């Protein structure tokens, strides 16, 4: 793997964690805790996006960045391995 693709995977994973995973987890948790209200799930998502960038949620945000980065690194490794041809000891392609 080259450095450029690893850096891109880390940045995309952090963006995935901050803007998708963390608000989604927070809104699902909030909806699950309040069954009897007439508030839509979209309102919980908006509230989750607002609280993502506060110091109160810093630990959960960092965890989401870690999870998103880990997912993107695994996807990068899988894609790089899928395109690689494996050779035997004589440098011939495996059958």
Helices and strands as residue ranges (DSSP letters): H 3-16, I 17-21, H 22-33, H 41-52, G 55-57, H 58-82
